[in-house]
Every structure is written in structure tokens, then in C-alpha cells.
Amino acid sequence: MDMKSSLIATNSWWKDEKINEQFLLGRKRSEFSDIIERINSKRILSIIGPRRVGKSTLIYQTIDYLLEEQNIDHKRILFFSGDDPSLFFDDNDKLSDVLDVYFNEILEENISEITSKVYVFIDEIHFIKNWQNYLKTYFDRKYNIKFIITGSSSMHLYKDANESLLGRIENIYVLPLTFNQFMNFYMTYIAKDEDINIPKIDLSNMDKSIKELEAIYNDANLKAKIQRILKRYILVGGYPEYFEIRDIEVWQKQLAEDIITRGIYKDILTIYNIKSPEILEKLLYYIAANNSQNFSYSGIANTFGIDTVTIMTYLGYLKQAFLINILENYSNNIAKIIRANKKLSILDNGIQNSLLKQKEIDSDTAGHIVESMVDFDFRLLCEKENYKQFYYRNSDKEEIDLIIDRNIEIIPIEVKYTNQIESSDLKVINKFIEEHRDKGINQAKFGIVVTKDILKKMDNLYFIPYWLLNI
């Protein structure tokens, strides 16, 4: 099949003037509204996240929006994938070749003279050689083109794109579903019922947030429903395809094969020249078995019998591929941050359970999983708001699970996934707040304690059940 025929086959709306329903699914992720808000901005829009979180579906939903809601000419919307072998089967194939065929043979317009905007969607763009240089050229020539691209990790931003596209690109992160997102997918696909609307927590007005949550907290029937869904989420995680499969055996097998193995052996290896890719997979299993614990890079290197630099590099790849989270120890001293142990966790709890073949979760295990889920929730917030995320451990080995640096203040967060919290359990977080009370932009005015089912304010601490934690 020649390139023109391949593009015609892929872009079926050129003929049908609508999207095939099977590509749209019955529900949109909340990130869809973020895309629509930016769809006509001048910058290149980059949708970044791991494989199988629904990036391609978001693209089709956006194209459907342009066709149905904006009445865009169907031929002025181009979609193709960077890993399409019918377009890119040779090292000499270039992004410009595809666009030349599209403008010359489909639109029959000169790219430098188009007056009506063209929307170009490129899925998995990181598979295309030198893609960032081509996009920079098209952008700088001010062609009337809106590029919307996706990548299976943040890795392409670390491979020359940051410098090449600085000031030309904006990012939307699409990660596994948060619990709040999962719950409403559940309501659509399984419960066949209306959404459950939990108010977002406003970190700038916690008193108001606690008050808004009280109505849901005091509704016994609604609480029971949400907690049942949470039990499912703790086990299966946040990848949307679960709602097509549901069987836990099949689901965990698919997570292991498609997301973990292919994520390593396809996505990471495509970009980096890795001599021992099997170590990446072993690292994942190691972190899953020791989830949310803190480690030194040298300690992990000794365990695996390889050098520390290689371990640091490989862990960085896994983080950029959104498979793990790495937290630095909070300190005002940069040198101490670099030297201190790191806290490592699997980003998605479904992947963790798949790696460990856990098909049932007891209460002790649930507590550890919820801690990593809180890490994930706040990582998503930090990516979006440009905050920083740490954990805390002092010289006396006193620890706090999470520190969020909002640039104007810091917020300590403890996960106590229980309904029996003693004053001794709060000693460290209270001490931290007291020590950072009057420290300017490093001040801590309050802390958050994530609980199993306690909602209240006590002094400078806000207690919030995880099932109400919508940030």
C-alpha cells in the first residue's frame, strides 16, 4: 500500500465525514476538556502518558469534536501514527514525507499558502526519527497547522525536544485513572448509573473543602457504594481497559504482557540504547516487592551487582515511562537531597498487584497500596501545577510519607489507612509543622492525614478518607 492509500484508509472520516463509533467509547476522560481548551492555541499540544491509558481514544474523541461541534472540513483533519509500518518502514522515511503527500495529493494545497487551519494528529510520535526538528521548522514558519501529538512516556521530552521546542509546546499528562476517575468509569460501564461527584480539594482553602465533603461523608448509602468501588480499584488499578475485561486473571496477565513487558521492550528500547533491558524488568519486580520503601542507589546497585550510575539511569527511564515514582528526601540543602535515600514506588497499583500476582488484598497490604496511590495522586497534581513532590526522613529516622512544595508553601502529608489514629502517630507531622511555621515560602501552615474513614479538622491537621481524596 502506498503512502496516500494508507492515509486514506486511516482517515476514514475523509469519506464518511464522521468517526467510526467503535473508536469513541462511551465515556471521555476528564483530560478531554483540557485538550479542547487548548485545541486552538498556537502551540504544539503534546499528550503524554504510558501506553494503554487512552491517548489514542482521546485523539479520536477530539477529532469527533472538531467534526461534529466545530464543523471543521473533514479533509482538514489528518491522523497517523509514528509506528505505522506502511508510513515508516525505512530509516530514510521522514515526517515531512507524510505531510508532503497529505498537502500535495489529498488537500492539493501549498503548505505555505493555506489560509484555513489544518489539524494534524500524530500518535506515538517518538517512533519518528528527528520528529522534534521537523515540528520546530513547521512551527517557526508559522504555517496554519495545529499539531496535536502523543508519546508513550515523557522520554521524548528528555531527548532533545525540550531545547528544540522550548516555548513552542505545551503538555497534557494522561496517566492511569485516579480513583475519582475510575469510580465514574465504573458508574458508566458496570453500575450503569450516574456519576458520583466528589468536590475537588482546594489546598488554598482546606476549611471549605472539609465542609463540602461532609455531605457525602454523612450519606451512609453513598459512602458504602464508594467504598465498594475503592476495594475494586485497590486491586485492579487505573488502566481503563479493565472495564472491557473485568476478569482479574485475564486482566493481570494483560497488564504484565502489554503494559509492562512491551512498555519496556518497545517504548524504552526504541529511544535508548540499553545493553541489559532485562534489568529494567527485574527492577520493576524489586520495587513492587518493596513498594514505598526508601533506598540508596548504591544499595540497589549492590543487590543487582551492577554500577550505581547504571541503576540511576535505568530507574530514570522507568520513571519517565510512568511505571514508577521516585521521591527525593525533602531538605533545604540541595547536597543533602542528592545524597539522601530515595523513596520508590510502582506508579499504578494494578501493575504492582500484577507483578506480585496478588488477587486478593488484605488490610495490611491495602495500607501500603494506598500510600503509593496517594503518591500517584499528588504526582499528577504536581505535573499539572508545576509543584514539587518529596518524602521526609530526618537524622532521627522520623518519617513523613509525602511533602508537597507548592512554591508558596509546603504541605506535609501522612497516610494512616486506619480508623484508630493515636496522638503518637501524629508526633512527627506536628513537629514538622511547628519547625516550619515561620519559614517564608518554605512554611508549613497545615498538614493532611489520609485516613480510612475519618473526616475532621484537628488543630493544624486535616483528616480526609482516601475515598474522598479528589485533588
matplotlib code that plots the C-alpha trace (Angstrom):
import matplotlib.pyplot as plt

x = [0.0, 1.4, 1.5, -1.5, -3.7, -2.5, -3.5, -6.9, -7.5, -6.5, -8.6, -11.9, -13.8, -12.4, -15.0, -17.6, -17.4, -17.7, -15.7, -16.4, -18.3, -16.0, -13.1, -15.0, -16.1, -18.9, -17.0, -14.5, -11.6, -11.5, -8.4, -10.6, -11.8, -8.1, -7.4, -10.5, -9.4, -6.1, -7.2, -6.9, -3.9, -0.8, 1.5, 2.0, -0.1, 1.6, -0.5, 2.0, 1.4, 2.1, 0.7, -2.9, -4.2, -6.4, -4.4, -5.5, -9.1, -8.7, -7.4, -10.5, -12.8, -11.1, -11.4, -15.1, -15.5, -13.9, -16.2, -19.4, -19.1, -16.8, -17.9, -14.3, -13.9, -13.3, -10.3, -8.5, -8.0, -5.1, -4.3, -1.4, 0.8, 4.6, 4.7, 2.6, 4.9, 3.0, 4.3, 7.6, 9.3, 12.7, 15.3, 15.1, 11.4, 10.7, 7.8, 7.9, 7.3, 3.9, 2.9, 4.0, 1.7, -1.1, -0.9, 0.0, -2.2, -5.0, -5.7, -4.0, -2.8, 0.6, 1.5, 2.9, -0.3, -3.1, -5.5, -8.0, -6.4, -5.3, -5.3, -2.6, -2.7, 0.4, 0.1, 3.2, 5.4, 8.6, 8.9, 9.6, 13.3, 14.1, 10.4, 11.1, 13.3, 10.5, 7.9, 10.2, 10.6, 6.8, 6.1, 8.7, 7.5, 4.1, 2.1, -1.6, -1.3, -2.2, -0.1, -1.5, 0.9, 1.1, 4.0, 4.1, 6.3, 7.9, 11.1, 10.8, 10.9, 14.3, 15.7, 16.5, 12.8, 13.0, 15.6, 14.3, 10.6, 11.1, 8.3, 6.6, 4.9, 2.6, 1.9, -1.1, -0.4, -2.7, -1.8, -3.7, -7.1, -7.2, -9.7, -12.2, -11.9, -12.1, -15.2, -17.1, -15.9, -17.3, -20.6, -20.8, -19.7, -20.6, -23.1, -24.9, -25.7, -25.0, -21.6, -20.7, -19.4, -16.9, -15.7, -12.1, -10.0, -8.8, -5.4, -5.7, -9.0, -9.0, -11.7, -14.1, -13.1, -13.8, -17.2, -18.0, -17.0, -19.2, -22.5, -21.0, -19.3, -22.6, -24.6, -24.3, -25.6, -23.3, -20.3, -20.9, -21.1, -17.9, -16.0, -17.0, -15.7, -12.5, -11.9, -12.0, -9.7, -7.1, -6.9, -7.1, -5.6, -6.3, -5.9, -9.3, -9.2, -10.1, -13.7, -13.6, -12.0, -13.0, -11.8, -8.8, -6.8, -7.0, -6.5, -3.3, -1.9, -2.6, -1.1, 2.1, 2.4, 1.1, 1.9, 4.9, 6.8, 6.0, 6.4, 10.0, 11.0, 9.3, 9.0, 12.1, 14.4, 13.1, 14.6, 17.6, 20.4, 20.2, 22.6, 20.6, 16.8, 16.0, 17.4, 14.6, 12.0, 13.8, 13.9, 10.2, 9.6, 12.1, 10.3, 6.9, 8.1, 9.5, 6.9, 7.1, 10.3, 13.4, 16.6, 20.1, 21.1, 24.3, 22.3, 20.2, 23.3, 24.9, 21.8, 21.9, 25.6, 25.9, 27.3, 25.4, 25.3, 23.5, 20.9, 20.3, 19.9, 17.6, 15.4, 15.1, 13.9, 11.2, 10.1, 9.9, 7.9, 5.4, 6.0, 7.5, 7.7, 10.9, 10.8, 13.7, 14.1, 12.9, 15.6, 16.6, 20.1, 20.5, 23.5, 21.6, 18.7, 21.2, 22.9, 19.8, 17.9, 15.1, 11.6, 10.5, 7.0, 5.1, 3.0, -0.1, -1.3, -2.8, 0.6, 2.1, -0.5, 0.0, 3.8, 3.3, 0.3, -1.9, -5.6, -6.8, -5.8, -5.8, -6.0, -2.2, -1.4, -4.2, -2.4, 0.8, -1.0, -3.0, 0.3, 1.6, -1.8, -1.5, 2.0, 0.5, -2.4, -0.1, 2.4, -0.4, -1.2, 2.4, 2.9, -0.1, 0.6, 4.5, 4.7, 7.5, 7.0, 9.2, 9.1, 10.8, 13.2, 15.4, 18.5, 16.4, 14.8, 11.4, 9.4, 6.6, 5.1, 4.9, 5.8, 4.3, 6.2, 3.6, 6.3, 4.5, 4.3, 4.9, 2.3, 3.2, 1.0, 0.8, -1.1, -2.7, -5.1, -6.9, -9.6, -7.6, -5.1, -3.2, -1.6, 1.8, 1.1, 0.9, 4.0, 6.3, 3.9, 3.0, 6.7, 7.4, 4.7, 5.9, 9.5, 8.4, 5.7, 7.6, 9.9, 8.6, 8.0, 9.1, 6.5, 4.0, 0.7, -1.1, -0.8, -3.1, -3.6, -5.1, -7.3, -9.5, -12.8, -12.1, -13.0, -12.3, -10.0, -7.9, -5.6, -3.4, -4.3, -7.0, -8.1, -9.5, -10.6, -8.9, -12.2, -12.9, -9.4, -10.2, -7.3]
y = [0.0, 3.4, 6.3, 8.1, 4.9, 4.3, 7.8, 7.4, 4.1, 5.6, 8.8, 7.2, 10.5, 11.9, 9.7, 9.1, 12.6, 11.1, 8.9, 5.2, 4.8, 1.9, 4.4, 6.7, 4.6, 5.6, 7.9, 10.7, 11.1, 14.4, 15.3, 15.7, 19.1, 20.1, 19.3, 21.2, 24.3, 24.3, 23.0, 26.4, 27.7, 28.4, 26.0, 22.3, 20.2, 17.2, 14.4, 12.4, 9.2, 5.5, 3.0, 1.9, 4.8, 6.0, 8.6, 7.3, 7.3, 11.0, 11.8, 10.2, 11.9, 15.3, 14.7, 13.8, 17.1, 19.1, 17.4, 17.5, 20.5, 22.8, 21.7, 21.5, 20.4, 16.6, 16.7, 19.3, 16.8, 14.4, 11.5, 9.0, 7.0, 7.1, 3.4, 2.7, 0.4, 1.5, 5.0, 4.5, 1.3, 2.6, 4.6, 7.2, 7.8, 11.3, 13.1, 15.6, 12.8, 12.1, 15.8, 16.4, 13.6, 14.9, 18.5, 17.8, 14.8, 15.0, 18.7, 19.7, 22.9, 24.5, 24.1, 27.7, 29.2, 27.5, 30.0, 27.6, 25.8, 22.2, 19.9, 17.3, 14.5, 12.3, 9.3, 7.8, 10.4, 9.4, 6.5, 9.0, 10.0, 13.6, 14.5, 17.4, 19.2, 18.9, 20.2, 23.1, 24.0, 23.9, 25.9, 28.6, 29.1, 29.9, 27.5, 27.4, 24.0, 22.9, 19.8, 17.5, 14.7, 11.8, 9.9, 6.8, 8.5, 11.7, 10.4, 12.2, 15.5, 14.4, 13.5, 17.0, 18.1, 20.3, 22.5, 22.3, 23.1, 25.4, 27.9, 26.0, 23.1, 22.6, 19.3, 17.4, 14.4, 11.4, 8.8, 5.8, 6.8, 8.3, 6.7, 9.5, 9.0, 5.2, 5.5, 7.3, 4.9, 2.2, 4.0, 4.2, 0.7, -1.5, 0.2, 1.8, 4.8, 8.5, 9.9, 10.4, 13.9, 14.4, 18.0, 18.7, 19.6, 23.2, 23.3, 27.0, 26.7, 23.4, 24.5, 25.0, 21.6, 19.7, 21.3, 20.4, 16.8, 16.4, 15.9, 12.8, 11.6, 11.6, 9.8, 6.1, 4.5, 6.6, 6.0, 2.2, 2.4, 4.4, 2.1, -1.0, 0.6, 1.6, -2.0, -2.9, 0.0, -1.0, -4.4, -3.6, -0.1, 2.7, 1.4, 2.0, -1.3, -3.1, -2.2, -4.3, -7.4, -7.4, -11.0, -10.5, -13.4, -12.2, -8.6, -9.2, -11.2, -8.4, -5.8, -7.9, -8.6, -5.4, -2.6, -3.8, -6.0, -4.1, -0.8, -1.8, -3.7, -1.5, 2.1, 2.4, 0.4, 2.4, 5.6, 4.4, 2.0, -0.3, -3.2, -5.1, -4.5, -7.4, -5.5, -2.9, -5.7, -7.1, -3.6, -3.3, -6.6, -5.5, -2.1, -3.9, -6.2, -3.3, -0.7, 2.8, 2.0, 4.2, 3.0, 4.2, 3.9, 2.2, -0.3, -1.3, -1.4, -3.9, -6.0, -6.3, -6.5, -3.5, 0.0, 2.8, 5.1, 2.3, 1.9, 5.6, 5.8, 2.8, 4.0, 7.3, 5.5, 3.7, 7.0, 8.7, 5.8, 6.4, 2.9, 4.1, 7.1, 8.4, 10.8, 12.8, 13.4, 16.9, 19.4, 23.0, 21.7, 20.6, 18.5, 16.6, 15.9, 14.4, 12.2, 11.0, 7.8, 7.8, 6.5, 4.3, 3.0, 1.5, 4.2, 2.1, -0.3, -2.6, -3.1, -3.7, -6.4, -7.9, -8.2, -9.8, -11.9, -10.6, -11.4, -10.5, -7.6, -7.9, -4.8, -4.6, -4.7, -2.2, 0.3, 0.1, 0.2, 3.3, 5.0, 4.6, 5.6, 8.9, 9.4, 8.9, 11.3, 14.0, 13.3, 14.0, 17.3, 18.2, 17.5, 19.7, 22.6, 22.5, 21.7, 19.5, 16.2, 14.8, 12.5, 13.3, 11.5, 13.2, 12.2, 10.6, 8.4, 10.1, 10.0, 11.7, 10.0, 13.0, 16.6, 18.9, 22.0, 24.4, 27.1, 29.4, 26.9, 23.2, 20.7, 17.5, 14.5, 11.3, 8.2, 6.4, 4.0, 3.1, 4.4, 4.2, 7.0, 7.8, 11.1, 9.3, 8.6, 12.3, 13.3, 13.7, 15.6, 18.0, 18.5, 19.2, 21.9, 23.5, 23.6, 25.1, 27.5, 30.8, 29.9, 32.2, 30.2, 27.1, 27.4, 24.6, 26.1, 22.8, 19.1, 16.4, 12.9, 10.5, 8.0, 5.0, 6.7, 9.8, 13.2, 16.1, 19.0, 18.9, 21.8, 22.2, 18.8, 17.9, 14.2, 13.0, 9.5, 8.2, 7.6, 11.4, 12.4, 14.2, 16.5]
z = [0.0, -1.0, 1.5, 0.0, 0.2, 3.7, 4.9, 3.2, 4.9, 8.3, 8.0, 7.2, 8.0, 4.7, 3.1, 5.8, 7.3, 10.8, 13.2, 13.5, 16.8, 17.9, 18.3, 20.6, 23.6, 25.8, 28.2, 28.0, 30.4, 32.3, 30.3, 27.2, 28.4, 28.9, 25.2, 24.0, 25.9, 24.1, 20.7, 19.0, 20.8, 18.7, 20.5, 19.7, 22.0, 23.5, 25.2, 27.3, 29.2, 29.3, 26.8, 27.1, 29.2, 26.4, 24.5, 21.0, 22.2, 23.3, 19.8, 18.1, 20.6, 19.8, 16.0, 16.6, 18.5, 15.6, 13.0, 15.0, 17.2, 15.2, 11.7, 10.6, 7.0, 7.3, 5.0, 7.1, 9.9, 9.4, 11.7, 11.6, 13.9, 14.2, 14.4, 11.3, 9.1, 6.0, 6.5, 8.3, 7.2, 6.3, 8.3, 5.5, 5.9, 7.3, 8.9, 6.0, 3.5, 5.1, 5.2, 1.6, 0.4, 2.5, 1.4, -2.3, -3.0, -0.5, 0.1, -3.1, -1.4, -0.9, 2.7, 2.9, 1.5, 3.4, 5.0, 6.7, 9.6, 9.3, 12.4, 12.3, 14.9, 15.3, 17.6, 19.2, 17.6, 19.4, 16.9, 14.2, 13.7, 14.3, 14.7, 17.0, 14.4, 11.7, 14.1, 15.0, 11.4, 10.6, 13.8, 13.1, 9.5, 11.0, 8.8, 9.7, 11.3, 14.8, 15.8, 18.4, 19.3, 21.7, 23.3, 25.5, 28.0, 28.9, 27.5, 24.2, 26.1, 27.5, 24.1, 22.6, 22.4, 25.4, 23.8, 20.2, 21.1, 24.1, 24.1, 21.2, 23.0, 25.9, 27.7, 29.0, 31.1, 30.8, 33.4, 34.8, 36.2, 39.6, 42.0, 41.3, 37.5, 37.9, 40.1, 37.3, 34.6, 36.9, 37.2, 33.4, 32.4, 35.4, 37.6, 34.6, 36.8, 37.1, 38.1, 41.7, 42.1, 44.9, 45.2, 44.4, 47.4, 47.4, 49.0, 49.4, 51.4, 53.3, 55.7, 52.8, 51.3, 54.6, 54.8, 51.2, 51.8, 54.8, 52.9, 51.0, 54.2, 56.1, 53.4, 54.5, 51.3, 49.1, 51.3, 51.2, 47.4, 47.0, 49.4, 47.4, 44.2, 46.1, 47.0, 43.3, 42.4, 45.0, 43.3, 39.6, 39.3, 36.9, 33.3, 31.5, 29.6, 32.8, 32.0, 28.8, 30.6, 34.3, 34.9, 37.3, 35.9, 32.4, 33.5, 35.4, 32.5, 30.1, 32.4, 32.6, 28.9, 27.3, 29.6, 31.5, 29.0, 25.9, 27.7, 28.5, 25.4, 22.9, 24.2, 26.2, 23.9, 20.9, 22.4, 24.4, 23.6, 26.6, 26.9, 29.6, 29.2, 31.4, 34.3, 33.8, 34.3, 37.3, 38.8, 38.5, 40.4, 43.0, 43.6, 43.7, 46.4, 48.4, 47.5, 49.1, 50.9, 50.7, 49.1, 48.2, 44.6, 45.8, 47.8, 44.8, 42.6, 45.1, 45.1, 41.3, 41.0, 38.6, 38.9, 40.6, 37.5, 35.5, 38.3, 38.5, 34.7, 34.5, 37.3, 35.5, 32.4, 34.4, 35.9, 32.6, 31.2, 34.1, 35.5, 38.9, 41.1, 42.7, 45.6, 46.9, 50.6, 51.5, 52.6, 52.1, 51.3, 47.7, 48.6, 51.2, 48.8, 46.3, 48.9, 50.7, 50.0, 47.5, 48.1, 45.2, 44.4, 41.4, 39.9, 39.3, 42.0, 39.4, 37.9, 41.4, 42.1, 38.7, 39.3, 42.7, 41.4, 44.2, 43.5, 47.0, 49.2, 53.0, 55.2, 55.9, 52.2, 51.4, 53.7, 51.7, 48.4, 49.4, 50.4, 46.8, 45.4, 47.4, 45.9, 42.4, 43.0, 44.1, 41.3, 38.8, 40.6, 40.7, 37.0, 36.2, 38.6, 38.4, 42.1, 43.6, 45.4, 48.2, 51.2, 54.5, 56.8, 59.3, 61.1, 63.9, 61.3, 61.7, 58.5, 56.7, 53.7, 51.4, 51.2, 48.5, 47.7, 46.1, 45.6, 48.1, 51.0, 51.8, 52.8, 54.8, 54.1, 56.2, 55.1, 58.1, 56.4, 59.6, 61.8, 65.0, 65.0, 68.2, 69.1, 68.9, 65.2, 64.6, 66.5, 63.5, 61.3, 64.1, 64.9, 61.2, 61.0, 64.2, 62.8, 59.5, 60.8, 60.1, 57.2, 54.4, 51.2, 53.0, 55.7, 56.5, 57.7, 57.9, 57.2, 55.7, 57.2, 54.7, 56.6, 56.0, 57.2, 59.3, 58.2, 60.5, 61.3, 64.5, 65.2, 62.1, 60.6, 58.1, 58.2, 54.9, 54.0, 50.9, 49.2, 49.4, 48.3, 45.0, 44.1]

ax = plt.figure().add_subplot(projection="3d")
ax.plot(x, y, z, "-o")
ax.set_aspect("equal")
plt.show()
